[in-house]
């Protein structure tokens, strides 16, 4: 049964068509991801479904009694405490709780002899609160607030005093508490750290209702959704499967469309030549006219649209020495210690991800390395280091300055500046925009342009994927993967971390742990160390996983190096075995999906499994590369011992 039907819906912005003739539905328990480039209309589509915007044509029909819950990117005005605002997701429970608090205040202010009537009224209010399952709801709210990273010491604070990111999380918590039949979530992972994203994934995977999710988080979409709506060029096109399955289907669709377009153009060309040759010939004029009519009736295949993509290439002007950065006793704290006593040696070519909860000190760590924040201990940069810094809260020049003038202020000549801006998707009048009027995505692209122009051989990046759409994220990943220098970066994007990182620094409760490998490998090791993964044999646990080492630990000598190399060799063997198994399964599934008969049969199409296998393979390839690099590094250490 469809909970929501979208019939013939169109929406315009002035003369521009955002989307038209949309015919889709949201079935019960549907898990739908909405994707598309920035500015294509994903948020607009959600607002139309939610009833916040009226369609210019068509209609949205909700089944009887169906409740929609919409999470926008905007923020409401809060007037109560954090806990009360979350409880407002169930207004009838909040009303009963407020009545109890009111009566408690009256009883505290009344005399001993005046409390009888108040006690009876309080018992009645308490009974209604219990009947509404209010006490259980309080526990549920506590779990949701904690899961979304709102600490208990904020629950009784006024919600209006929260930071912008905390307000977004509270808005999401309030929506989850209300438990609508259909969740409409616009970028729900914004402002969540990795722990919050994984908690939300777990919560939504058990959610009984349907959901429509706009997101740029590929791992989030792969984990949760079973169908994709792509908003592109005024159309909303549905696909079956998760995000990885959508990418494969889209590539195959474009390939087929390009072939059909080429074949049709060749047919048109041959037919036109025939018409020109024989139209004036009395014997064959009938055939020529017939073919002319055929061309007029021909349904034209659209030429596949080639979208402009971010063109990123990071080329250092020179190489650093082998040892890039030395930290000794590196420490920083404010009212509490963020990190302390870090001893670390960073080698050329390493890609170190800073990972941990919001507020744990990742941004401060990078600012200390840049000399922006004071610190204790030793920070010693190696020979030939040229640093470039991408700040999460990057500041451009004067907000009245144009985009073109901003680039030229770096010393770039006018013609070269326009060429550079074109590579970063600023074309035509876009270069005349004032920097103060740019969107988040445009500002991010401009900051990346400055990074490219720096010719740096060491990059310090703080949440570089924020505000970038999926094609731009892929372009950034490709550029960083090819970068021949050293990278230290903070990110909550697990897919991005897995693709780029060769080493992790995990920040938690003032301690920093170093792990050789990417996030997926770290998470697996952490879970098994905490008692998870019991299904894996003891022997594989001993050989497959490299346990994290404290950042202050120093290792040297042939015996330690030999042991580390043996562990890494065993892990490489295990990863390669798993890759081989999954590659065989991927080929089997690809053969099934390539068979036209698959789509004419009534059974399930294995798109979801195929997408999950590809995601796991991508993780394993990243893990293999990271472990191989660690193996090479330890091999060098062994030779020097």
LOTORBA-66248 format. One line per 8 residues: number of its first residue (from 1); their letters; for each residue z negated, y negated, x negated of C-alpha. Coordinates in steps of 0.2 Angstrom, whole numbers, plus 5000, padded with zeros to 4 digits. Each point is the difference from the previous one (the first is absolute). Layout:
BEGIN
NUM	A	Z/Y/X ~ ...
END
This chain:
BEGIN
1	XXXXXXXX	5000/5000/5000 ~ 5005/4983/4994 ~ 4985/4988/4999 ~ 5012/4985/4997 ~ 5018/4998/5004 ~ 5011/4987/4991 ~ 5016/4997/5010 ~ 5014/4989/4995
9	XXXXXXXX	4988/4988/4991 ~ 5007/4985/4990 ~ 4992/4986/4991 ~ 5008/4984/4992 ~ 4993/4987/4989 ~ 5011/4985/5005 ~ 5018/5006/4998 ~ 4995/5014/4988
17	XXXXXXXX	4998/5018/5007 ~ 4985/5008/4994 ~ 5004/5016/5009 ~ 5010/5005/5016 ~ 5002/5014/5012 ~ 4985/5010/4994 ~ 4997/5016/5009 ~ 4985/5010/4994
25	XXXXXXXX	4984/5008/5006 ~ 4983/5003/4994 ~ 4995/5018/5005 ~ 4982/5006/5001 ~ 4992/5003/4983 ~ 5016/4993/4992 ~ 4998/4994/4982 ~ 5013/4987/4997
33	XXXXXXXX	5003/4990/4984 ~ 5010/4984/5001 ~ 5009/4995/4984 ~ 5012/4987/4994 ~ 5003/4985/4988 ~ 4989/4985/5002 ~ 5006/4988/5013 ~ 5010/5014/5010
41	XXXXXXXX	4988/4999/5015 ~ 4987/5014/4998 ~ 4986/4990/5006 ~ 5010/4992/5014 ~ 5004/5017/5007 ~ 4981/5004/5000 ~ 4996/4984/5008 ~ 5013/5003/5014
49	XXXXXXXX	4993/5018/5003 ~ 4982/4992/5000 ~ 5005/4987/5013 ~ 4997/4986/4989 ~ 5018/4995/5000 ~ 5012/5001/5015 ~ 5017/5009/4996 ~ 5015/4989/5003
57	XXXXXXXX	5007/5015/5010 ~ 4995/5017/5005 ~ 4983/5006/5004 ~ 4984/5009/4993 ~ 4992/5012/5012 ~ 4983/5007/4998 ~ 4995/5016/5009 ~ 4986/4998/5013
65	XXXXXXXX	4983/4997/4992 ~ 5006/5000/4982 ~ 4991/4988/4989 ~ 5008/4992/4984 ~ 4990/4994/4985 ~ 5009/4988/4989 ~ 4995/4995/4982 ~ 5009/4985/4994
73	XXXXXXXX	5001/4991/4983 ~ 4991/4985/5008 ~ 4981/4997/5001 ~ 4990/4997/5016 ~ 4986/4987/5001 ~ 4984/5010/4999 ~ 4984/4994/5008 ~ 4987/5014/4998
81	XXXXXXXX	4994/5011/4986 ~ 5010/5013/4991 ~ 4992/5015/5009 ~ 5001/4991/5017 ~ 5019/4996/4998 ~ 5003/5018/4996 ~ 4991/5006/5015 ~ 5010/4988/5011
89	XXXXXXXX	5014/5013/4998 ~ 4990/5008/5014 ~ 4995/4985/5010 ~ 4990/5009/5013 ~ 4989/5008/4987 ~ 4998/4982/4992 ~ 4995/4993/5016 ~ 4986/5013/5003
97	XXXXXXXX	4994/4998/4982 ~ 4999/4981/5002 ~ 4990/5002/5016 ~ 4988/5011/4991 ~ 4998/4987/4986 ~ 4998/4986/5013 ~ 4986/5010/5009 ~ 4991/5004/4983
105	XXXXXXXX	5000/4981/4997 ~ 4992/4997/5017 ~ 4987/5013/4998 ~ 4995/4994/4983 ~ 4998/4982/5007 ~ 4990/5005/5016 ~ 4982/5004/5003 ~ 4993/5018/5001
113	XXXXXXXX	4999/4999/5018 ~ 5017/4994/5003 ~ 5010/5015/4992 ~ 5000/5013/5014 ~ 5016/4993/5009 ~ 5008/4997/4983 ~ 4996/5018/4994 ~ 5008/5007/5016
121	XXXXXXXX	5015/4989/4998 ~ 5001/5005/4981 ~ 4999/5018/5005 ~ 5015/4998/5011 ~ 5010/4991/4987 ~ 4995/5013/4987 ~ 5006/5014/5012 ~ 5017/4992/5002
129	XXXXXXXX	5001/4998/4981 ~ 4996/5018/4998 ~ 5012/5005/5014 ~ 5014/4991/4991 ~ 4996/5010/4984 ~ 4994/4984/4992 ~ 4990/5008/4986 ~ 5013/5011/4995
137	XXXXXXXX	5012/4985/5000 ~ 4989/4991/4988 ~ 5001/5015/4988 ~ 5019/5000/5002 ~ 5001/4981/4997 ~ 4990/5002/4984 ~ 5011/5014/4994 ~ 5016/4989/5003
145	XXXXXXXX	4993/4984/4992 ~ 4994/5010/4985 ~ 5017/5010/4999 ~ 5010/4983/5000 ~ 4989/4993/4986 ~ 4989/4989/5010 ~ 4982/5002/4992 ~ 4985/5002/5010
153	XXXXXXXX	4993/4984/4994 ~ 5014/4990/5009 ~ 4997/5008/5017 ~ 4988/4988/5006 ~ 5009/4985/4992 ~ 5010/4988/5011 ~ 5018/5007/5000 ~ 5007/4982/4998
161	XXXXXXXX	4993/4999/4983 ~ 5009/5016/4993 ~ 5015/4998/4988 ~ 5017/5001/5007 ~ 5002/5018/4994 ~ 4983/5005/5008 ~ 5006/4992/5016 ~ 5016/5011/5000
169	XXXXXXXX	4989/5015/4998 ~ 4988/4995/5013 ~ 5015/4997/5012 ~ 5006/5018/4996 ~ 4983/5007/5003 ~ 4998/4992/5017 ~ 5017/5007/5005 ~ 4996/5018/4994
177	XXXXXXXX	4983/4999/5010 ~ 5010/4996/5016 ~ 5010/5016/4998 ~ 5016/4994/5010 ~ 5013/5013/5005 ~ 5013/4992/4989 ~ 4995/4992/4983 ~ 5012/4986/4995
185	XXXXXXXX	4996/4997/4981 ~ 5008/4986/4990 ~ 4997/5003/4982 ~ 4983/5009/5002 ~ 4997/5003/4982 ~ 5001/4982/4995 ~ 4984/4995/4991 ~ 4994/5018/4999
193	XXXXXXXX	4996/5008/4984 ~ 5005/5018/4996 ~ 4984/5007/5007 ~ 5003/4990/5016 ~ 5018/5006/5002 ~ 4995/5018/4998 ~ 4986/4999/5012 ~ 5012/4991/5013
201	XXXXXXXX	5013/5014/4997 ~ 4987/5013/5004 ~ 4994/4991/5015 ~ 5017/4997/5007 ~ 5006/5018/4996 ~ 4986/5006/5013 ~ 5004/4986/5012 ~ 5004/5007/5018
209	XXXXXXXX	5011/4986/5005 ~ 5018/4994/4995 ~ 5003/4987/4986 ~ 5014/4989/4994 ~ 4997/4994/4983 ~ 5009/4986/4990 ~ 4996/5004/4981 ~ 5007/4998/4983
217	XXXXXXXX	4988/5014/4993 ~ 5012/5015/4997 ~ 4986/5012/4997 ~ 4991/4994/5016 ~ 5016/5003/5010 ~ 5004/5017/4992 ~ 4982/5006/5005 ~ 4999/4994/5018
225	XXXXXXXX	5017/4997/5009 ~ 5012/5013/5007 ~ 5014/4988/5004 ~ 5007/4983/4994 ~ 5007/4985/5008 ~ 5011/4990/4988 ~ 5003/4982/5005 ~ 5016/4994/4991
233	XXXXXXXX	5014/4988/5004 ~ 4995/4997/5019 ~ 4998/5019/5003 ~ 4985/5011/5002 ~ 5005/5018/4994 ~ 4989/5015/5003 ~ 4998/5014/4987 ~ 4991/5017/5000
241	XXXXXXXX	4987/5004/4987 ~ 4989/4990/4988 ~ 5005/4986/4988 ~ 5007/5011/4987 ~ 5010/5009/5013 ~ 5007/4984/5006 ~ 5005/4994/4983 ~ 5010/5017/4998
249	XXXXXXXX	5008/4998/5017 ~ 5004/4982/4998 ~ 5009/5004/4983 ~ 5010/5014/5008 ~ 5004/4989/5015 ~ 5007/4986/4989 ~ 5010/5013/4989 ~ 5008/5007/5016
257	XXXXXXXX	5003/4983/5007 ~ 5009/4994/4984 ~ 5011/5016/5000 ~ 5004/4997/5018 ~ 5004/4982/4997 ~ 5011/5004/4986 ~ 5010/5013/5009 ~ 5002/4989/5016
265	XXXXXXXX	5006/4985/4989 ~ 5013/5012/4992 ~ 5005/5006/5018 ~ 5002/4982/5005 ~ 5010/4995/4985 ~ 5012/5015/5002 ~ 5002/4996/5019 ~ 5004/4982/4997
273	XXXXXXXX	5013/5005/4987 ~ 5008/5012/5013 ~ 5000/4986/5013 ~ 5008/4987/4989 ~ 5013/5012/4994 ~ 5005/5007/5017 ~ 4996/4987/5013 ~ 5017/4992/4999
281	XXXXXXXX	5009/5017/5000 ~ 5007/5004/5018 ~ 4997/5019/4998 ~ 4982/4999/4994 ~ 4994/4984/5008 ~ 4990/5011/5013 ~ 4991/5009/4986 ~ 4996/4983/4992
289	XXXXXXXX	4993/4993/5016 ~ 4990/5015/5003 ~ 4992/4999/4983 ~ 4997/4981/5003 ~ 4990/5004/5016 ~ 4991/5013/4991 ~ 4994/4988/4987 ~ 4995/4988/5014
297	XXXXXXXX	4989/5013/5008 ~ 4993/5006/4983 ~ 4981/4999/4999 ~ 4997/4992/4983 ~ 4988/5007/4988 ~ 4989/4986/4992 ~ 5001/4998/4981 ~ 4983/5005/4993
305	XXXXXXXX	4990/4984/4997 ~ 4996/4997/4982 ~ 4983/4991/5000 ~ 4996/4988/4986 ~ 4986/5008/4989 ~ 4988/4993/4988 ~ 5007/5002/4982 ~ 4986/5002/4988
313	XXXXXXXX	5001/5004/4981 ~ 4985/4998/4989 ~ 5006/4999/4982 ~ 4987/4995/4987 ~ 5007/4989/4986 ~ 4990/5010/4987 ~ 4989/5015/4998 ~ 4981/5000/4998
321	XXXXXXXX	4991/5010/4986 ~ 4995/5018/5005 ~ 4982/4994/5005 ~ 5002/4987/5013 ~ 4982/4996/5006 ~ 4982/5004/4994 ~ 4985/4998/5011 ~ 4982/5003/4993
329	XXXXXXXX	4985/4997/5011 ~ 5011/4991/5013 ~ 4988/4994/5014 ~ 5000/4988/5014 ~ 4989/4996/5014 ~ 4995/4986/5013 ~ 4985/5003/5011 ~ 5003/5019/4996
337	XXXXXXXX	5009/5009/4986 ~ 5018/5004/5004 ~ 5003/5010/4984 ~ 4991/5002/4984 ~ 5001/5008/4982 ~ 5019/5004/5002 ~ 5007/5007/4983 ~ 5019/5003/5002
345	XXXXXXXX	5015/5001/4989 ~ 5017/4996/5008 ~ 5016/5007/4992 ~ 5017/4993/5001 ~ 5009/5006/5016 ~ 4985/5005/5010 ~ 4999/4995/5018 ~ 4982/4998/5005
353	XXXXXXXX	4996/4999/5019 ~ 4984/4991/5005 ~ 4994/5009/5016 ~ 4984/4998/5011 ~ 4992/4992/5015 ~ 5003/4982/5005 ~ 4988/4989/4990 ~ 4997/5012/4986
361	XXXXXXXX	5007/4989/4986 ~ 5018/5005/4998 ~ 5007/4982/5001 ~ 4986/4993/4989 ~ 5004/5014/4987 ~ 5018/4993/4999 ~ 4994/4982/5000 ~ 4988/5004/4985
369	XXXXXXXX	5014/5008/4991 ~ 5010/4984/5002 ~ 4986/4989/4995 ~ 4998/4992/5017 ~ 4983/5006/5003 ~ 4986/5001/4986 ~ 4993/5018/4996 ~ 4989/5009/4988
377	XXXXXXXX	5006/5011/4986 ~ 5016/5001/4990 ~ 5018/4998/5006 ~ 5012/5002/4986 ~ 5019/4999/5003 ~ 5012/5009/4988 ~ 5014/4993/4989 ~ 5015/4993/5008
385	XXXXXXXX	4992/5000/5018 ~ 5009/4988/5013 ~ 4990/5000/5016 ~ 5006/4996/5018 ~ 4989/4999/5015 ~ 5004/5003/5018 ~ 4985/4993/5010 ~ 4996/5006/5017
393	XXXXXXXX	4996/4982/5005 ~ 5014/4993/4990 ~ 5002/4981/5001 ~ 5018/4992/4998 ~ 5003/4982/4996 ~ 4999/4985/5012 ~ 5003/5007/5018 ~ 5013/4986/5002
401	XXXXXXXX	5010/5007/4985 ~ 5016/5010/5005 ~ 5002/5018/4995 ~ 5014/4994/4988 ~ 4990/4987/4992 ~ 4985/5013/4998 ~ 5012/5011/4990 ~ 5007/4986/4990
409	XXXXXXXX	4983/4994/4995 ~ 4999/5016/4989 ~ 5014/4993/4990 ~ 5014/5009/5008 ~ 5016/4990/5001 ~ 5007/4996/5018 ~ 5014/5013/5000 ~ 4989/5014/4993
417	XXXXXXXX	4986/4996/5012 ~ 5012/5002/5015 ~ 5006/5016/4993 ~ 4982/5007/4997 ~ 4995/4994/5018 ~ 5015/5010/5007 ~ 4994/5016/4992 ~ 4983/4997/5009
425	XXXXXXXX	5008/4998/5017 ~ 5000/4981/5000 ~ 5017/4994/5005 ~ 5009/4985/5008 ~ 4988/4988/5007 ~ 4985/5011/4996 ~ 4999/4992/4982 ~ 4996/4983/5008
433	XXXXXXXX	4985/5007/5010 ~ 4983/4992/4995 ~ 4989/5012/4992 ~ 4986/4995/5012 ~ 5010/5007/5014 ~ 5005/5017/4993 ~ 4994/5016/5008 ~ 4989/5012/4991
441	XXXXXXXX	5015/5011/4996 ~ 5010/4985/4993 ~ 4985/4994/4989 ~ 4998/5018/4993 ~ 5019/5001/4996 ~ 4998/4983/4991 ~ 4985/5006/4991 ~ 5009/5015/4994
449	XXXXXXXX	5015/4989/4994 ~ 4988/4991/4989 ~ 4993/5017/4993 ~ 5018/5005/4996 ~ 5004/4984/4991 ~ 4984/5001/4989 ~ 5008/5014/4989 ~ 4982/5007/4998
457	XXXXXXXX	4996/5017/4993 ~ 4983/5001/5009 ~ 4999/4998/5018 ~ 4983/4997/5010 ~ 5004/5002/5018 ~ 4988/4997/5014 ~ 5006/5008/5017 ~ 5018/4997/4996
465	XXXXXXXX	5007/5009/5016 ~ 4991/4989/5012 ~ 5012/4991/5012 ~ 5015/5010/4993 ~ 5010/5010/5013 ~ 5005/5018/4995 ~ 5017/4997/4992 ~ 4991/4987/4989
473	XXXXXXXX	4986/5011/4996 ~ 5013/5014/4994 ~ 5009/4987/4989 ~ 4983/4995/4992 ~ 4996/5018/4997 ~ 5016/5004/4992 ~ 4999/4985/4989 ~ 4982/5004/4994
481	XXXXXXXX	5005/5018/4998 ~ 5013/4995/4988 ~ 4989/4987/4991 ~ 4998/5003/4982 ~ 4983/4991/4998 ~ 4982/5002/5006 ~ 4994/4998/5017 ~ 4982/4997/5007
489	XXXXXXXX	5001/4998/5019 ~ 4988/5000/5015 ~ 5007/5007/5016 ~ 4995/5009/5017 ~ 5018/5007/5002 ~ 4997/5019/4996 ~ 5019/5003/5000 ~ 5003/4986/4987
497	XXXXXXXX	4985/5006/4990 ~ 5006/5018/4999 ~ 5018/4993/4995 ~ 4994/4989/4986 ~ 4983/5004/4993 ~ 4997/5012/4985 ~ 4981/4996/5000 ~ 4987/4994/5013
505	XXXXXXXX	4984/4990/4998 ~ 4990/5003/5015 ~ 4987/4987/5005 ~ 4985/5005/5010 ~ 4982/4993/5001 ~ 5001/4991/4984 ~ 5007/5015/4990 ~ 5018/5003/4994
513	XXXXXXXX	5007/5017/4997 ~ 5016/5003/4990 ~ 5012/5014/5006 ~ 5016/5006/4992 ~ 5013/5001/5014 ~ 5005/4992/5016 ~ 4990/4997/5016 ~ 5005/5017/5009
521	XXXXXXXX	4994/5010/4985 ~ 4984/4989/4999 ~ 4996/5003/5018 ~ 5003/5019/4999 ~ 4988/5001/4985 ~ 4987/4989/5008 ~ 5000/5010/5016 ~ 4998/5017/4991
529	XXXXXXXX	4986/4992/4989 ~ 4991/4996/5016 ~ 5002/5018/5007 ~ 5017/4999/5009 ~ 5015/5010/4997 ~ 4990/5017/5001 ~ 5016/5009/5004 ~ 5006/4998/4983
537	XXXXXXXX	4995/5014/4988 ~ 4987/4996/4987 ~ 5012/5004/4986 ~ 5013/4987/5006 ~ 4986/4987/5003 ~ 4995/5002/4981 ~ 5018/4998/4994 ~ 5009/4989/5013
545	XXXXXXXX	4988/4985/5000 ~ 4996/4988/4987 ~ 4982/4993/5004 ~ 4998/4981/4999 ~ 4990/4994/4984 ~ 4989/4985/5000 ~ 5008/4984/4993 ~ 4987/4999/4987
553	XXXXXXXX	5003/5017/4993 ~ 5009/5001/4983 ~ 5008/5016/4994 ~ 5006/5005/4983 ~ 5003/5015/4989 ~ 5012/5015/4999 ~ 4989/5010/5012 ~ 4999/4987/5014
561	XXXXXXXX	5019/4997/4998 ~ 5004/5018/5001 ~ 4990/5003/5015 ~ 5008/4985/5009 ~ 5017/5006/4996 ~ 4996/5018/5006 ~ 4994/4993/5017 ~ 5015/4988/5001
569	XXXXXXXX	5012/5015/4996 ~ 4992/5011/5013 ~ 5002/4986/5013 ~ 5018/4997/4995 ~ 5003/5018/5003 ~ 4992/5000/5017 ~ 5009/4985/5006 ~ 5017/5007/4994
577	XXXXXXXX	4996/5016/5010 ~ 4996/4990/5016 ~ 5016/4989/4997 ~ 5011/5015/4999 ~ 4992/5008/5016 ~ 5003/4984/5010 ~ 5017/4997/4993 ~ 5005/5017/5007
585	XXXXXXXX	4992/4995/5017 ~ 5009/4983/5000 ~ 5017/5009/4998 ~ 4996/5012/5014 ~ 4996/4986/5012 ~ 5014/4989/4994 ~ 5012/5014/5004 ~ 4993/5002/5018
593	XXXXXXXX	5001/4981/5002 ~ 5018/5000/4994 ~ 5005/5013/5013 ~ 5007/4992/5016 ~ 4994/5015/5010 ~ 4982/4995/4996 ~ 5002/4985/5012 ~ 5007/5010/5014
601	XXXXXXXX	4986/5012/5001 ~ 4984/4998/5010 ~ 4988/5004/4986 ~ 4991/4987/4989 ~ 5010/4991/4987 ~ 4990/5001/4983 ~ 5002/4982/4996 ~ 4982/4997/4998
609	XXXXXXXX	4997/5014/4988 ~ 5015/4995/4990 ~ 4993/4982/4999 ~ 4983/5007/4995 ~ 5007/5011/4987 ~ 5010/4985/4992 ~ 4984/4990/5000 ~ 4991/5013/4991
617	XXXXXXXX	5014/5003/4988 ~ 5000/4981/4996 ~ 4981/5001/4997 ~ 5003/5015/4988 ~ 5014/4992/4990 ~ 4989/4985/4998 ~ 4985/5010/4994 ~ 5011/5010/4988
625	XXXXXXXX	5007/4985/4992 ~ 4982/4992/4999 ~ 4993/5016/4992 ~ 5014/5002/4988 ~ 4998/4983/4994 ~ 4981/5004/4998 ~ 5005/5016/4991 ~ 5011/4990/4988
633	XXXXXXXX	4986/4988/4996 ~ 4988/5013/4996 ~ 5012/5009/4989 ~ 5001/4984/4990 ~ 4981/4999/4999 ~ 4999/5018/4994 ~ 5012/4997/4986 ~ 4990/4985/4994
641	X	4983/5010/5001
END
